[in-house]
Amino acid sequence: MKKIKIALWVILLGIIGFVFYQNREFFMAKHNLILDIPFMAHRETSDLTNAVIIAAFFLAGLLISYLFCLYKKFKANKTIKKLTVSNETLKTEICTLRNELTAFTKQYATSQQADMPDDTAVKEDSIEQEKL
């Protein structure tokens, strides 16, 4: 699978290079960008090739998408930490409840044995239960 991914990336980069090579007059043409906002001074870049302009806007898009993903990642990490703490508190509560349950069952079993004075009463009760 790794070799297939590498092959696909090579093919994709080859196609992009081929398109760039076929249209090099367009990509090498020089233009300047003008920023004319009413409350700012007139700004103008020096002559830049179209390839540089396209690459700059592509990298700006990558940076913006990275920042949005970074925000989501921090939010997800915060949620994970919150849920982990909640999970740990619930686990400790479950352990304490289990310990209480075992303590109550042991206490109940010992109180049942203390109520019966001898073994003969238990045997008589079991014989009566079988008859019914």
Backbone as numpy.savetxt, mean C-alpha at the origin, in Angstrom:
# Nx Ny Nz CAx CAy CAz Cx Cy Cz
10.86 -14.36 -18.14 10.04 -13.17 -18.14 10.90 -11.91 -18.14
12.03 -11.98 -17.45 12.91 -10.82 -17.40 13.48 -10.50 -18.78
13.82 -11.52 -19.54 14.37 -11.31 -20.88 13.31 -10.72 -21.81
12.06 -11.14 -21.61 10.97 -10.61 -22.44 10.77 -9.12 -22.16
10.84 -8.73 -20.88 10.70 -7.31 -20.53 11.83 -6.49 -21.16
13.04 -7.00 -21.08 14.18 -6.29 -21.67 13.99 -6.16 -23.18
13.54 -7.23 -23.81 13.32 -7.20 -25.25 12.24 -6.18 -25.62
11.17 -6.13 -24.85 10.10 -5.16 -25.13 10.59 -3.73 -24.95
11.40 -3.48 -23.92 11.94 -2.14 -23.73 12.87 -1.74 -24.87
13.68 -2.69 -25.34 14.58 -2.40 -26.46 13.78 -2.08 -27.71
12.72 -2.85 -27.96 11.87 -2.60 -29.12 11.20 -1.22 -28.99
10.68 -0.89 -27.81 10.03 0.39 -27.61 11.00 1.55 -27.80
12.18 1.45 -27.23 13.19 2.50 -27.42 13.64 2.59 -28.87
13.69 1.47 -29.55 14.03 1.48 -30.98 12.98 2.20 -31.80
11.72 1.98 -31.50 10.64 2.66 -32.22 10.70 4.16 -31.96
10.93 4.55 -30.69 11.03 5.97 -30.36 12.23 6.60 -31.09
13.35 5.91 -31.11 14.52 6.42 -31.83 14.26 6.53 -33.32
13.55 5.56 -33.88 13.23 5.59 -35.30 12.34 6.79 -35.63
11.33 7.05 -34.77 10.45 8.20 -34.99 11.25 9.49 -34.88
12.14 9.56 -33.90 12.98 10.75 -33.74 13.87 10.94 -34.97
14.45 9.86 -35.46 15.34 9.95 -36.62 14.56 10.38 -37.87
13.36 9.85 -38.05 12.57 10.18 -39.23 12.11 11.64 -39.23
11.94 12.20 -38.02 11.42 13.57 -37.90 12.46 14.51 -37.28
13.71 14.31 -37.60 14.75 15.12 -36.96 14.69 16.59 -37.37
14.14 16.93 -38.52 14.00 18.33 -38.88 13.06 19.05 -37.92
11.97 18.36 -37.55 11.03 18.95 -36.60 11.67 19.09 -35.22
12.33 18.04 -34.75 12.92 18.06 -33.41 14.11 19.02 -33.30
14.80 19.26 -34.41 15.97 20.14 -34.37 15.62 21.60 -34.72
14.38 21.86 -35.09 13.97 23.24 -35.37 14.01 24.04 -34.08
14.42 25.30 -34.20 14.59 26.14 -33.01 13.42 27.09 -32.87
12.94 27.17 -31.63 11.87 28.09 -31.27 12.18 28.66 -29.89
11.50 29.71 -29.56 11.65 30.24 -28.21 10.28 30.27 -27.54
10.28 30.10 -26.24 9.04 30.14 -25.47 8.85 31.55 -24.92
7.61 32.02 -25.01 7.28 33.36 -24.54 6.28 33.24 -23.39
6.56 33.95 -22.31 5.66 33.99 -21.16 5.23 35.44 -21.00
3.99 35.72 -21.38 3.48 37.09 -21.34 2.26 37.13 -20.43
2.50 37.36 -19.14 1.43 37.45 -18.15 1.25 38.93 -17.82
0.00 39.40 -17.68 -0.24 40.83 -17.51 0.46 41.46 -16.31
0.56 40.81 -15.20 1.16 41.43 -14.02 2.65 41.16 -13.89
3.25 40.48 -14.85 4.69 40.22 -14.85 5.34 40.85 -16.07
6.63 40.95 -16.02 7.37 41.46 -17.18 7.36 40.40 -18.28
7.52 40.87 -19.49 7.56 39.98 -20.65 8.81 39.09 -20.55
8.60 37.78 -20.55 9.72 36.83 -20.45 9.81 36.02 -21.75
11.03 35.74 -22.13 11.25 34.99 -23.37 12.53 34.18 -23.21
12.48 32.92 -23.65 13.68 32.07 -23.59 14.51 32.29 -24.85
15.74 31.87 -24.77 16.56 31.90 -25.98 16.09 30.78 -26.90
16.63 30.74 -28.10 16.21 29.71 -29.05 16.54 28.32 -28.51
15.50 27.49 -28.42 15.64 26.10 -27.98 15.12 25.18 -29.06
15.70 24.02 -29.16 15.18 23.05 -30.12 13.90 22.45 -29.58
13.07 21.98 -30.47 11.82 21.35 -30.06 12.07 20.13 -29.18
13.14 19.41 -29.43 13.45 18.23 -28.63 13.70 18.61 -27.17
14.40 19.71 -26.94 14.66 20.16 -25.58 13.36 20.59 -24.90
12.52 21.29 -25.63 11.24 21.73 -25.07 10.36 20.53 -24.72
10.28 19.58 -25.62 9.47 18.38 -25.38 10.03 17.60 -24.18
11.35 17.45 -24.11 11.97 16.73 -22.99 11.72 17.45 -21.67
11.79 18.78 -21.68 11.55 19.54 -20.44 10.12 19.36 -19.95
9.15 19.43 -20.85 7.76 19.24 -20.42 7.49 17.79 -20.01
8.14 16.84 -20.66 8.00 15.44 -20.26 8.55 15.22 -18.85
9.72 15.78 -18.57 10.30 15.64 -17.23 9.47 16.37 -16.18
8.88 17.50 -16.54 8.00 18.21 -15.61 6.77 17.35 -15.28
6.23 16.68 -16.28 5.10 15.77 -16.05 5.47 14.61 -15.16
6.68 14.06 -15.38 7.14 12.97 -14.51 7.29 13.45 -13.07
7.83 14.65 -12.89 8.01 15.19 -11.54 6.66 15.41 -10.85
5.69 15.95 -11.56 4.36 16.18 -10.99 3.70 14.85 -10.61
3.77 13.86 -11.48 3.16 12.56 -11.16 3.88 11.90 -10.00
5.20 12.07 -9.89 5.95 11.52 -8.77 5.50 12.15 -7.46
5.28 13.46 -7.47 4.84 14.15 -6.25 3.46 13.68 -5.81
2.55 13.47 -6.76 1.23 12.96 -6.40 1.33 11.55 -5.83
2.16 10.71 -6.44 2.33 9.35 -5.93 3.00 9.35 -4.56
3.91 10.28 -4.35 4.59 10.38 -3.05 3.59 10.75 -1.96
2.66 11.64 -2.25 1.63 12.01 -1.30 0.76 10.79 -0.96
0.36 10.03 -1.96 -0.45 8.84 -1.72 0.33 7.81 -0.91
1.62 7.69 -1.17 2.45 6.74 -0.43 2.53 7.11 1.05
2.75 8.39 1.34 2.80 8.83 2.73 1.46 8.61 3.43
0.38 8.87 2.72 -0.95 8.67 3.29 -1.19 7.18 3.56
-0.77 6.32 2.64 -0.94 4.88 2.83 -0.08 4.38 4.00
1.15 4.89 4.13 2.01 4.49 5.24 1.41 4.90 6.57
0.80 6.08 6.63 0.16 6.54 7.85 -1.01 5.63 8.20
-1.79 5.24 7.22 -2.91 4.34 7.45 -2.42 2.97 7.92
-1.34 2.48 7.32 -0.79 1.19 7.71 -0.31 1.22 9.15
0.37 2.28 9.54 0.83 2.40 10.93 -0.35 2.43 11.90
-1.38 3.17 11.54 -2.56 3.27 12.40 -3.24 1.91 12.55
-3.38 1.19 11.46 -4.01 -0.12 11.51 -3.15 -1.15 12.25
-1.83 -1.02 12.14 -0.94 -1.93 12.86 -1.07 -1.73 14.36
-1.13 -0.49 14.79 -1.30 -0.20 16.22 -2.64 -0.74 16.70
-3.68 -0.54 15.91 -5.00 -1.05 16.26 -4.98 -2.57 16.33
-4.30 -3.21 15.41 -4.19 -4.66 15.38 -3.48 -5.18 16.63
-2.41 -4.52 17.03 -1.66 -4.95 18.21 -2.51 -4.81 19.47
-3.26 -3.72 19.60 -4.10 -3.55 20.79 -5.20 -4.61 20.83
-5.75 -4.93 19.67 -6.78 -5.97 19.63 -6.20 -7.34 19.97
-4.96 -7.61 19.54 -4.32 -8.87 19.88 -4.09 -9.00 21.38
-3.64 -7.91 22.01 -3.43 -7.96 23.47 -4.76 -8.13 24.19
-5.80 -7.50 23.70 -7.13 -7.66 24.32 -7.62 -9.09 24.18
-7.39 -9.71 23.03 -7.78 -11.10 22.82 -7.02 -12.00 23.79
-5.73 -11.76 23.96 -4.94 -12.58 24.89 -5.45 -12.46 26.31
-5.76 -11.25 26.75 -6.27 -11.08 28.12 -7.63 -11.75 28.28
-8.48 -11.66 27.27 -9.78 -12.33 27.35 -9.64 -13.84 27.38
-8.70 -14.38 26.61 -8.45 -15.83 26.65 -7.96 -16.27 28.01
-7.06 -15.47 28.58 -6.56 -15.80 29.91 -7.68 -15.77 30.95
-8.55 -14.78 30.86 -9.68 -14.72 31.78 -10.62 -15.90 31.58
-10.84 -16.30 30.34 -11.71 -17.43 30.06 -11.14 -18.72 30.63
-9.85 -18.94 30.43 -9.25 -20.15 30.99 -9.29 -20.12 32.51
-9.10 -18.95 33.11 -9.17 -18.85 34.56 -10.59 -19.16 35.06
-11.59 -18.64 34.36 -12.97 -18.91 34.78 -13.34 -20.37 34.58
-12.90 -20.97 33.48 -13.21 -22.39 33.27 -12.52 -23.26 34.31
-11.29 -22.95 34.69 -10.62 -23.71 35.75 -11.33 -23.52 37.08
-11.76 -22.28 37.35 -12.47 -22.00 38.60 -13.80 -22.74 38.63
-14.49 -22.78 37.50 -15.76 -23.47 37.42 -15.57 -24.97 37.60
-14.53 -25.51 36.98 -14.28 -26.95 37.10 -13.92 -27.32 38.53
-13.13 -26.51 39.21 -12.76 -26.82 40.59 -13.96 -26.66 41.51
-14.86 -25.70 41.25 -16.05 -25.54 42.09 -17.01 -26.70 41.87
-17.11 -27.25 40.69 -17.97 -28.41 40.43 -17.44 -29.63 41.15
-16.13 -29.81 41.19 -15.55 -30.95 41.88 -15.69 -30.80 43.38
-15.64 -29.58 43.88 -15.77 -29.36 45.33 -17.21 -29.61 45.79
-18.21 -29.39 44.95 -19.61 -29.60 45.32 -19.93 -31.08 45.48
-19.26 -31.95 44.78 -19.51 -33.39 44.87 -18.61 -33.98 45.94
-19.23 -34.53 47.00 -18.42 -35.03 48.10 -17.66 -36.31 47.78
-18.24 -37.18 47.02 -17.51 -38.40 46.69 -17.82 -38.83 45.27
-17.15 -39.86 44.86 -17.26 -40.36 43.49 -18.55 -41.13 43.26
-19.15 -41.66 44.29 -20.34 -42.49 44.13 -21.52 -41.67 43.63
-21.61 -40.41 44.04 -22.71 -39.56 43.59 -22.61 -39.30 42.08
-21.43 -39.16 41.60 -21.24 -38.94 40.17 -21.64 -40.18 39.39
-21.26 -41.33 39.89 -21.62 -42.58 39.21 -23.12 -42.80 39.22
-23.80 -42.48 40.34 -25.25 -42.65 40.42 -25.94 -41.70 39.46
-25.45 -40.46 39.37 -26.05 -39.50 38.43 -25.90 -39.97 36.99
-24.75 -40.54 36.67 -24.54 -41.00 35.29 -25.41 -42.21 34.98
-25.63 -43.08 35.96 -26.51 -44.24 35.74 -27.94 -43.76 35.53
-28.40 -42.79 36.33 -29.73 -42.26 36.17 -29.89 -41.58 34.81
-28.88 -40.88 34.34 -28.93 -40.22 33.04 -29.07 -41.25 31.92
-28.39 -42.39 32.07 -28.46 -43.43 31.04 -29.85 -44.07 31.00
-30.47 -44.19 32.13 -31.82 -44.80 32.17 -32.85 -43.91 31.51
-32.68 -42.60 31.61 -33.67 -41.70 31.02 -33.48 -41.68 29.53
